[in-house]
Amino acid sequence: MAKDLFSNQASLYALYRPGYPGELYEYILQHVSHPQQAWDCATGNGQAAIELARYFDKVIATDISEKQLQQAIPNEKIIYSVSTAEQTPFPDNSFDCITVAQAYHWFQFEAFEKEVKRIAKPGAVVAIWGYSLVVCEDETLNTLIKTFYRDTVGPYWDKERRYIDDQYTTVPFPYEALPSKEFQINVQWNRQQLIGYFNTWSSVQHFIKAHQYNPVDELAKAITNMWPGEDVKNFYFPLFLKIGKVQK
């Protein structure tokens, strides 16, 4: 079963985690023949499910964290429920599309593959994606972010984080590959939004547990020194996608 690392900061996650660009969903949907029913696995607070509901007749959105699901936005096309990625209650041959946003690296890959092949319709699309470390237009701020990521909380990332650093090039993906494409998540954030985002990191929560203080507090002071105003800055996240079709 995947790890639940985000229940404790579920409300922060809903506030500060970035959404995904519309171009991503449009690209995925180009490969879906019949957009009837989608499964958004490890939906978190439903960021992807809400967008999928624009295209599909019905979206089933699951997560192992009930606290995350409590933050999800209701939608008449979406059914939210608690479930693991590797064992679900869904009937065989149920889904035309299966998506996993910024969570695939936590899964038990072989067990998930077995479940996908059971509940996916023949030829269903599987799309998994994630995003790398945030990048700022301000190189001085970038240096601060990279140092915090690598040195301060670097030892406190779970081992699965390496899959994100590798941009999913090293994860198993046993589906008939479709052409991939690179995307960017572009955001304009003020200082508080950036600091709030750092507080959603699982490594920060591990650090707090180990040392009984929040390392983001010191980072926030350093950011304020170099960015004292209330203006916004441009940031982006490199977004990577793996997409394929289920063969039975």
LOLOTI-507196 format. One record per residue (C-alpha): residue number from 0; residue in one letter; chain; x, y, z. Coordinates in steps of 0.02 Angstrom, whole numbers, plus 50000, padded with zeros to 5 digits. Layout:
REM residues N
DRENRO NUM A A X Y Z .
...
END
This chain:
REM residues 248
DRENRO 0 M A 50000 50000 50000 .
DRENRO 1 A A 50061 50176 49962 .
DRENRO 2 K A 50120 50285 50105 .
DRENRO 3 D A 50006 50417 50179 .
DRENRO 4 L A 50123 50565 50201 .
DRENRO 5 F A 50001 50706 50175 .
DRENRO 6 S A 49855 50687 50295 .
DRENRO 7 N A 49936 50797 50428 .
DRENRO 8 Q A 49956 50943 50310 .
DRENRO 9 A A 49800 50912 50205 .
DRENRO 10 S A 49732 51089 50224 .
DRENRO 11 L A 49900 51164 50176 .
DRENRO 12 Y A 49909 51048 50028 .
DRENRO 13 A A 49740 51111 49966 .
DRENRO 14 L A 49795 51292 49987 .
DRENRO 15 Y A 49971 51290 49917 .
DRENRO 16 R A 49995 51146 49796 .
DRENRO 17 P A 49990 51204 49614 .
DRENRO 18 G A 49861 51145 49490 .
DRENRO 19 Y A 49901 51068 49322 .
DRENRO 20 P A 49891 51155 49153 .
DRENRO 21 G A 49740 51130 49041 .
DRENRO 22 E A 49855 51080 48899 .
DRENRO 23 L A 49901 50923 48997 .
DRENRO 24 Y A 49722 50861 49005 .
DRENRO 25 E A 49688 50906 48824 .
DRENRO 26 Y A 49840 50806 48770 .
DRENRO 27 I A 49788 50654 48872 .
DRENRO 28 L A 49610 50662 48805 .
DRENRO 29 Q A 49674 50656 48627 .
DRENRO 30 H A 49714 50473 48659 .
DRENRO 31 V A 49550 50425 48745 .
DRENRO 32 S A 49424 50352 48623 .
DRENRO 33 H A 49272 50353 48737 .
DRENRO 34 P A 49280 50477 48883 .
DRENRO 35 Q A 49147 50392 48987 .
DRENRO 36 Q A 49227 50346 49153 .
DRENRO 37 A A 49395 50393 49228 .
DRENRO 38 W A 49484 50340 49387 .
DRENRO 39 D A 49593 50472 49467 .
DRENRO 40 C A 49699 50369 49585 .
DRENRO 41 A A 49780 50453 49736 .
DRENRO 42 T A 49675 50605 49700 .
DRENRO 43 G A 49726 50700 49857 .
DRENRO 44 N A 49610 50849 49865 .
DRENRO 45 G A 49542 50815 49692 .
DRENRO 46 Q A 49646 50938 49591 .
DRENRO 47 A A 49652 50824 49439 .
DRENRO 48 A A 49479 50749 49465 .
DRENRO 49 I A 49396 50919 49450 .
DRENRO 50 E A 49478 50947 49281 .
DRENRO 51 L A 49440 50771 49221 .
DRENRO 52 A A 49256 50801 49261 .
DRENRO 53 R A 49255 50929 49120 .
DRENRO 54 Y A 49288 50790 48995 .
DRENRO 55 F A 49217 50628 49066 .
DRENRO 56 D A 49039 50576 49104 .
DRENRO 57 K A 49095 50509 49273 .
DRENRO 58 V A 49254 50518 49377 .
DRENRO 59 I A 49296 50402 49521 .
DRENRO 60 A A 49426 50486 49632 .
DRENRO 61 T A 49511 50387 49770 .
DRENRO 62 D A 49644 50416 49900 .
DRENRO 63 I A 49708 50327 50055 .
DRENRO 64 S A 49692 50488 50155 .
DRENRO 65 E A 49517 50532 50215 .
DRENRO 66 K A 49583 50701 50273 .
DRENRO 67 Q A 49640 50741 50098 .
DRENRO 68 L A 49471 50693 50027 .
DRENRO 69 Q A 49386 50807 50153 .
DRENRO 70 Q A 49473 50952 50065 .
DRENRO 71 A A 49407 50902 49894 .
DRENRO 72 I A 49285 51012 49799 .
DRENRO 73 P A 49116 50925 49772 .
DRENRO 74 N A 49062 50896 49593 .
DRENRO 75 E A 48909 50805 49530 .
DRENRO 76 K A 49015 50701 49410 .
DRENRO 77 I A 49142 50647 49542 .
DRENRO 78 I A 49128 50509 49671 .
DRENRO 79 Y A 49263 50523 49805 .
DRENRO 80 S A 49308 50371 49910 .
DRENRO 81 V A 49447 50301 50018 .
DRENRO 82 S A 49543 50163 49931 .
DRENRO 83 T A 49719 50103 49903 .
DRENRO 84 A A 49796 50107 49729 .
DRENRO 85 E A 49833 49922 49730 .
DRENRO 86 Q A 49665 49850 49784 .
DRENRO 87 T A 49499 49930 49738 .
DRENRO 88 P A 49315 49881 49746 .
DRENRO 89 F A 49284 49922 49562 .
DRENRO 90 P A 49216 49795 49436 .
DRENRO 91 D A 49323 49724 49297 .
DRENRO 92 N A 49336 49826 49136 .
DRENRO 93 S A 49268 49987 49213 .
DRENRO 94 F A 49378 50131 49157 .
DRENRO 95 D A 49423 50218 48995 .
DRENRO 96 C A 49562 50319 49075 .
DRENRO 97 I A 49666 50304 49234 .
DRENRO 98 T A 49767 50451 49299 .
DRENRO 99 V A 49893 50472 49439 .
DRENRO 100 A A 49955 50648 49478 .
DRENRO 101 Q A 50115 50669 49580 .
DRENRO 102 A A 50089 50503 49672 .
DRENRO 103 Y A 50142 50356 49564 .
DRENRO 104 H A 50313 50348 49648 .
DRENRO 105 W A 50230 50296 49811 .
DRENRO 106 F A 50143 50144 49736 .
DRENRO 107 Q A 50185 49960 49739 .
DRENRO 108 F A 50210 49953 49552 .
DRENRO 109 E A 50174 49769 49515 .
DRENRO 110 A A 50017 49765 49623 .
DRENRO 111 F A 49954 49925 49543 .
DRENRO 112 E A 49985 49856 49368 .
DRENRO 113 K A 49885 49700 49411 .
DRENRO 114 E A 49739 49805 49474 .
DRENRO 115 V A 49745 49921 49323 .
DRENRO 116 K A 49737 49775 49203 .
DRENRO 117 R A 49587 49708 49297 .
DRENRO 118 I A 49482 49865 49306 .
DRENRO 119 A A 49535 49954 49145 .
DRENRO 120 K A 49441 49927 48984 .
DRENRO 121 P A 49546 49855 48842 .
DRENRO 122 G A 49644 49998 48765 .
DRENRO 123 A A 49612 50115 48912 .
DRENRO 124 V A 49736 50256 48933 .
DRENRO 125 V A 49850 50264 49086 .
DRENRO 126 A A 49928 50434 49118 .
DRENRO 127 I A 50046 50470 49261 .
DRENRO 128 W A 50134 50634 49290 .
DRENRO 129 G A 50236 50730 49416 .
DRENRO 130 Y A 50330 50892 49436 .
DRENRO 131 S A 50506 50936 49488 .
DRENRO 132 L A 50574 51067 49606 .
DRENRO 133 V A 50501 51240 49587 .
DRENRO 134 V A 50605 51365 49486 .
DRENRO 135 C A 50601 51555 49509 .
DRENRO 136 E A 50643 51695 49390 .
DRENRO 137 D A 50758 51762 49528 .
DRENRO 138 E A 50921 51662 49527 .
DRENRO 139 T A 50966 51716 49704 .
DRENRO 140 L A 50804 51644 49768 .
DRENRO 141 N A 50833 51487 49664 .
DRENRO 142 T A 50998 51458 49753 .
DRENRO 143 L A 50911 51471 49921 .
DRENRO 144 I A 50775 51349 49868 .
DRENRO 145 K A 50900 51221 49800 .
DRENRO 146 T A 51005 51229 49958 .
DRENRO 147 F A 50853 51201 50068 .
DRENRO 148 Y A 50795 51057 49958 .
DRENRO 149 R A 50963 50971 49946 .
DRENRO 150 D A 51051 51009 50110 .
DRENRO 151 T A 50924 51058 50244 .
DRENRO 152 V A 50786 50933 50212 .
DRENRO 153 G A 50875 50824 50083 .
DRENRO 154 P A 50912 50684 50208 .
DRENRO 155 Y A 50728 50681 50260 .
DRENRO 156 W A 50651 50640 50092 .
DRENRO 157 D A 50584 50464 50076 .
DRENRO 158 K A 50684 50355 49958 .
DRENRO 159 E A 50543 50362 49830 .
DRENRO 160 R A 50581 50546 49801 .
DRENRO 161 R A 50722 50492 49685 .
DRENRO 162 Y A 50590 50447 49555 .
DRENRO 163 I A 50535 50629 49552 .
DRENRO 164 D A 50715 50688 49537 .
DRENRO 165 D A 50734 50567 49391 .
DRENRO 166 Q A 50573 50636 49315 .
DRENRO 167 Y A 50496 50462 49312 .
DRENRO 168 T A 50625 50396 49189 .
DRENRO 169 T A 50666 50255 49310 .
DRENRO 170 V A 50491 50198 49363 .
DRENRO 171 P A 50415 50041 49288 .
DRENRO 172 F A 50279 50084 49162 .
DRENRO 173 P A 50218 49920 49087 .
DRENRO 174 Y A 50093 49991 48963 .
DRENRO 175 E A 50098 50017 48776 .
DRENRO 176 A A 50189 50183 48767 .
DRENRO 177 L A 50111 50333 48683 .
DRENRO 178 P A 50209 50489 48634 .
DRENRO 179 S A 50247 50593 48787 .
DRENRO 180 K A 50262 50780 48800 .
DRENRO 181 E A 50338 50903 48922 .
DRENRO 182 F A 50235 51036 49009 .
DRENRO 183 Q A 50259 51174 49136 .
DRENRO 184 I A 50155 51229 49283 .
DRENRO 185 N A 50167 51418 49287 .
DRENRO 186 V A 50119 51514 49444 .
DRENRO 187 Q A 50134 51690 49509 .
DRENRO 188 W A 50162 51684 49696 .
DRENRO 189 N A 50190 51807 49834 .
DRENRO 190 R A 50312 51767 49974 .
DRENRO 191 Q A 50181 51686 50086 .
DRENRO 192 Q A 50121 51570 49950 .
DRENRO 193 L A 50299 51509 49919 .
DRENRO 194 I A 50328 51480 50105 .
DRENRO 195 G A 50161 51392 50120 .
DRENRO 196 Y A 50210 51275 49979 .
DRENRO 197 F A 50370 51224 50070 .
DRENRO 198 N A 50266 51176 50221 .
DRENRO 199 T A 50174 51045 50117 .
DRENRO 200 W A 50335 50946 50087 .
DRENRO 201 S A 50339 50774 50167 .
DRENRO 202 S A 50525 50799 50203 .
DRENRO 203 V A 50484 50952 50307 .
DRENRO 204 Q A 50361 50849 50410 .
DRENRO 205 H A 50495 50715 50437 .
DRENRO 206 F A 50619 50850 50490 .
DRENRO 207 I A 50495 50922 50615 .
DRENRO 208 K A 50465 50750 50689 .
DRENRO 209 A A 50652 50721 50708 .
DRENRO 210 H A 50702 50892 50777 .
DRENRO 211 Q A 50543 50966 50852 .
DRENRO 212 Y A 50554 51127 50753 .
DRENRO 213 N A 50507 51183 50578 .
DRENRO 214 P A 50655 51218 50462 .
DRENRO 215 V A 50541 51324 50351 .
DRENRO 216 D A 50543 51458 50486 .
DRENRO 217 E A 50727 51494 50456 .
DRENRO 218 L A 50703 51482 50268 .
DRENRO 219 A A 50560 51608 50280 .
DRENRO 220 K A 50674 51733 50367 .
DRENRO 221 A A 50804 51716 50230 .
DRENRO 222 I A 50672 51735 50094 .
DRENRO 223 T A 50601 51890 50179 .
DRENRO 224 N A 50774 51969 50186 .
DRENRO 225 M A 50796 51955 49999 .
DRENRO 226 W A 50613 51979 49955 .
DRENRO 227 P A 50540 52102 50081 .
DRENRO 228 G A 50393 52167 49981 .
DRENRO 229 E A 50220 52099 49946 .
DRENRO 230 D A 50247 52089 49758 .
DRENRO 231 V A 50230 51926 49661 .
DRENRO 232 K A 50364 51832 49567 .
DRENRO 233 N A 50352 51710 49422 .
DRENRO 234 F A 50385 51527 49460 .
DRENRO 235 Y A 50370 51368 49361 .
DRENRO 236 F A 50375 51180 49393 .
DRENRO 237 P A 50442 51066 49255 .
DRENRO 238 L A 50303 50937 49229 .
DRENRO 239 F A 50338 50764 49157 .
DRENRO 240 L A 50213 50639 49089 .
DRENRO 241 K A 50211 50453 49049 .
DRENRO 242 I A 50062 50394 48949 .
DRENRO 243 G A 50014 50226 48878 .
DRENRO 244 K A 49874 50105 48838 .
DRENRO 245 V A 49823 49949 48933 .
DRENRO 246 Q A 49845 49789 48834 .
DRENRO 247 K A 49750 49634 48890 .
END
